[in-house]
Amino acid sequence: MGNTYAVCGARGRVGGVVARQLLAAGHTVRVVTRDPNGLGDLVALGAQVRAGSLRDREHLTELMRGVDAVFVLTPVDVSAPDVNAVQRAVVDATAAAIRDSAVPRVVLLSSWGAELTEPVGGIIACHWFEQVLDEIDGLHRVHLRPVWFMENFLWNIALIKSVGINGSTVGADKPIPAIATPDIAAVAVDYLRSLTFEGRTVHYLNGARDYTMTEVTRILGESIGRPDLRYFRLTDDVLRKGMVNSGGLTPDAARLVLQISGAMDTGMVHAEPRSPHNTTPTTLEQFAETTFAPMYRAAPDASWRDKVGGALLRSYLTASQRRPA
């Protein structure tokens, strides 16, 4: 007979994989979502889908009552006018539900940089989450701290299609560790299925290796047939405008992204030293071929207006890089 789990964030890249793998192993899985119609595949696999909000303490308590373990995370709503406020509400409601329902074990999708006490983008919510879980008496918990998601590079597809470049505010030669989200889910599932962890465990997940943005651009460019794709370091103002106007982010969400990029560039946000324990298998080359390139090809081409604006921006960036310091 299998165990019973509650999985939060089952619509996401990590939570969805966690739920599917637990169901495939014969376990009972409860998931909560605001829109049950979006989880038909999990229902077909046998998931118990319950409509509700991650900010509803009472609903979450009922979802978690009697389970063997819970997978939790702090979703980032880039459409929210105050992203951290939404995160704080989710953290408080979820932690209270864990306490109220006497959940024995929790696996938290946290983040690198969660040890920082000062606000750095959405990472501060992971710090809050770890902190409140650590205050629950008798709770056995794992804090997974993955590095930069490779899936974040998917946000650059629109930039590549409209401007013809890859870019961010991180220096071109700054090595950054990056991880594919299925590798995070695999580790989470191992902990959940074993149910042998005790006390507090912090597990960094550093990806296969570190990549400079120049390397990232070469790898992504080659996967889409653009080996000449160039990387440009963007100013905060340029990236902010692109995220708000073309990426659909609120000004507050864009501000938080810029905080994280800046912290990565300075090394304020960093992973622990690499080891076999924290190194995961999927390389950026594999991600580029299996995920980035298909999504690039499926994305609509930029409009002529965006291409004209992109050409002007590319010319400006090229000229800026040629100016003497």
C-alpha positions in Angstrom: 0.0 0.0 0.0 1.4 3.4 -1.0 1.7 6.6 1.0 -0.4 9.7 0.9 1.1 13.0 -0.1 -0.1 16.6 -0.6 1.6 18.5 -3.4 1.5 22.2 -3.8 2.3 23.9 -7.1 1.2 20.9 -9.2 0.7 23.2 -12.2 4.4 24.2 -12.1 7.5 22.7 -13.7 8.7 21.1 -10.4 5.4 20.3 -8.5 3.8 18.8 -11.6 6.6 16.4 -12.1 6.7 15.5 -8.4 2.9 14.7 -8.5 3.2 12.6 -11.6 6.1 10.6 -10.4 4.5 9.9 -7.0 1.3 8.8 -8.8 3.3 6.6 -11.2 4.8 4.9 -8.1 1.3 4.0 -6.8 0.9 6.6 -4.1 -2.1 8.7 -3.3 -1.6 12.3 -4.2 -3.7 15.3 -3.2 -3.1 18.6 -5.1 -4.6 22.1 -4.6 -5.2 24.5 -7.5 -7.3 27.6 -8.2 -8.3 26.0 -11.5 -9.0 22.2 -11.4 -9.7 22.3 -15.2 -6.0 22.8 -15.8 -5.0 19.5 -14.2 -6.9 17.0 -16.2 -3.8 14.9 -16.9 -3.2 14.5 -13.1 -6.8 13.6 -12.6 -6.5 10.9 -15.3 -3.5 9.5 -13.3 -5.6 9.4 -10.1 -4.7 12.6 -8.4 -7.2 14.0 -5.9 -7.6 17.6 -7.1 -9.1 20.1 -4.7 -10.0 23.6 -5.8 -8.7 26.3 -3.5 -6.0 28.9 -2.8 -2.5 28.5 -1.4 -3.5 31.4 0.8 -6.4 29.6 2.4 -5.2 28.2 5.7 -8.3 26.2 6.5 -8.4 24.6 3.0 -4.8 23.7 3.1 -5.2 22.2 6.6 -7.9 19.8 5.3 -5.7 19.0 2.2 -2.8 18.0 4.4 -4.6 16.2 7.3 -3.5 12.6 7.5 -0.8 12.7 4.8 2.7 11.2 5.2 4.5 14.1 3.7 4.0 17.4 1.9 5.8 19.1 -1.0 5.6 22.9 -0.7 7.0 25.9 -2.5 6.5 29.6 -2.8 5.0 30.5 -6.2 6.1 33.7 -7.9 3.2 35.6 -9.4 4.8 38.0 -11.9 1.4 39.6 -12.5 1.0 40.7 -8.9 1.5 44.4 -8.1 3.3 43.3 -4.8 5.0 39.9 -5.4 6.5 39.6 -1.9 3.2 40.3 -0.2 1.6 37.4 -2.1 4.5 35.2 -1.2 4.3 36.1 2.4 0.6 35.2 2.5 1.3 31.8 0.9 4.1 31.1 3.3 2.1 32.0 6.4 -1.0 30.1 5.3 1.0 27.0 4.3 3.1 26.9 7.4 0.0 27.3 9.6 -1.7 24.5 7.8 1.3 22.2 8.3 1.3 23.0 12.0 -2.5 22.6 12.3 -2.7 19.3 10.4 0.4 17.8 12.3 2.2 16.9 9.0 5.3 14.9 10.0 7.5 15.6 7.0 7.9 18.4 4.5 10.1 18.9 1.4 10.4 22.6 0.6 11.4 23.9 -2.8 13.5 26.8 -1.5 16.3 28.6 -3.3 20.0 29.4 -3.3 20.4 32.5 -1.3 17.7 31.5 1.2 20.2 32.0 4.0 20.2 35.8 3.3 18.2 37.9 5.6 18.0 41.0 3.4 15.4 41.1 0.6 16.7 39.8 -2.7 13.9 39.5 -5.1 11.5 36.5 -4.5 14.3 34.6 -2.7 13.5 36.4 0.6 10.2 34.4 0.6 12.3 31.2 0.6 14.1 32.5 3.7 10.8 33.2 5.4 9.6 29.7 4.5 12.6 27.9 5.9 12.5 30.0 9.0 8.8 29.3 9.8 9.2 25.6 9.1 12.2 25.4 11.4 10.0 26.8 14.2 7.5 24.0 14.0 8.2 21.5 16.8 8.9 17.9 15.7 8.7 18.7 12.0 11.2 16.8 9.8 12.0 19.0 6.8 14.2 19.2 3.8 15.1 22.6 2.3 16.1 22.1 -1.3 18.2 25.0 -2.5 18.4 24.9 -6.3 20.4 27.4 -8.3 19.3 29.4 -11.4 16.7 27.5 -13.3 17.6 26.8 -17.0 13.9 27.4 -17.7 14.5 31.0 -16.9 16.3 31.3 -20.2 13.0 30.7 -22.0 12.1 34.3 -21.1 14.8 35.3 -23.6 13.1 33.8 -26.6 11.2 37.0 -27.3 14.4 39.0 -27.0 16.1 36.7 -29.5 13.3 36.9 -31.9 12.7 40.6 -31.8 16.2 42.0 -31.2 18.4 39.2 -32.5 20.5 39.0 -29.4 20.7 37.3 -26.0 21.1 39.5 -22.9 20.7 40.1 -19.2 22.3 42.3 -16.6 24.9 39.6 -15.6 28.4 40.1 -16.9 29.3 38.0 -19.9 32.1 36.2 -18.2 30.5 35.6 -14.8 30.1 31.8 -14.2 26.6 31.0 -13.0 25.4 27.5 -12.0 22.2 26.5 -13.8 19.8 23.5 -13.2 17.0 21.9 -15.2 13.8 21.7 -13.1 13.2 17.9 -13.7 16.4 17.3 -11.8 15.0 19.2 -8.9 11.8 17.1 -9.0 13.8 13.9 -9.1 15.6 14.8 -5.8 12.4 15.9 -4.2 10.7 12.6 -5.1 13.6 10.6 -3.7 13.2 12.3 -0.3 9.4 11.9 -0.4 9.3 8.3 -1.3 12.0 7.3 1.2 10.5 9.2 4.2 13.8 8.6 6.1 14.9 12.2 6.6 15.0 13.5 10.2 15.3 17.0 11.7 16.5 19.7 9.3 18.3 19.0 6.0 19.6 21.6 3.6 20.4 20.2 0.2 21.8 22.5 -2.5 21.3 21.5 -6.1 24.0 23.1 -8.3 23.1 21.7 -11.8 25.6 19.9 -14.0 28.2 22.8 -14.1 28.6 26.6 -14.1 28.2 28.5 -17.4 29.2 32.1 -18.4 26.6 34.0 -20.3 28.8 33.9 -23.3 28.7 30.1 -23.1 24.9 30.1 -22.5 24.4 32.2 -25.6 26.6 30.0 -27.8 24.8 26.8 -26.6 21.3 28.3 -27.0 22.2 29.8 -30.3 23.6 26.6 -31.8 20.4 24.7 -30.7 18.2 27.1 -32.8 20.5 27.3 -35.8 22.0 30.7 -34.8 25.6 30.0 -33.9 26.4 33.7 -34.4 24.0 34.8 -31.6 25.7 37.5 -29.5 25.4 38.2 -25.8 24.9 41.8 -24.6 25.0 43.0 -21.0 21.9 45.1 -20.6 21.4 48.0 -18.3 18.7 47.7 -15.6 16.5 50.3 -17.4 16.6 48.4 -20.7 15.8 45.0 -19.1 13.1 46.5 -16.9 11.4 48.0 -19.9 11.6 44.8 -21.9 10.2 42.7 -19.0 7.3 45.0 -18.4 6.4 45.9 -22.0 7.1 42.5 -23.7 7.4 40.0 -20.9 4.1 40.7 -19.1 5.7 41.4 -15.7 4.4 44.0 -13.3 6.9 46.8 -12.4 7.3 45.2 -9.0 8.1 41.7 -10.5 10.6 43.3 -12.8 12.2 45.0 -9.9 12.6 41.7 -8.0 14.1 40.0 -11.1 16.7 42.8 -11.4 17.6 42.4 -7.7 18.3 38.7 -8.2 20.3 39.3 -11.4 22.4 41.9 -9.5 23.0 39.6 -6.6 24.1 36.8 -9.0 26.5 39.2 -10.8 28.1 40.3 -7.5 28.2 36.9 -6.0 25.9 37.9 -3.2 23.7 34.9 -4.2 25.9 31.9 -4.5 25.8 28.1 -4.2 27.8 26.0 -1.9 31.0 24.4 -3.3 30.3 21.8 -6.0 30.3 18.1 -5.0 28.8 14.8 -6.2 26.0 15.3 -3.7 24.8 18.6 -5.1 25.7 18.1 -8.8 22.7 17.1 -11.0 22.9 15.4 -14.4 21.1 17.5 -17.0 23.5 19.8 -19.0 22.6 23.1 -20.6 23.3 21.4 -24.0 20.7 18.8 -23.3 18.2 21.4 -22.1 18.8 23.5 -25.2 18.0 20.5 -27.5 15.0 19.1 -25.6 13.3 22.2 -24.3 14.7 25.5 -25.5 14.9 24.8 -29.2 11.4 23.3 -29.5 9.9 26.2 -27.5 11.8 28.7 -29.6 10.4 27.2 -32.8 6.9 27.1 -31.4 6.9 30.7 -30.3 5.4 33.3 -32.7 7.7 35.5 -34.7 8.1 39.1 -33.5 5.8 41.6 -35.1 7.3 44.1 -37.6 7.0 46.8 -35.0 9.0 44.8 -32.5 11.6 43.9 -35.1 12.1 47.6 -36.0 12.4 48.5 -32.4 14.7 45.5 -31.9 17.0 46.7 -34.7 17.3 50.1 -33.1 18.1 48.6 -29.7 20.7 46.3 -31.3 22.3 49.2 -33.0 22.4 51.2 -29.8 23.8 48.3 -27.8 26.5 47.6 -30.4 27.5 51.3 -30.5 27.6 51.4 -26.7 29.9 48.5 -26.5 32.3 50.1 -29.0 32.6 53.3 -27.0 35.8 53.7 -25.0 35.5 53.3 -21.3 
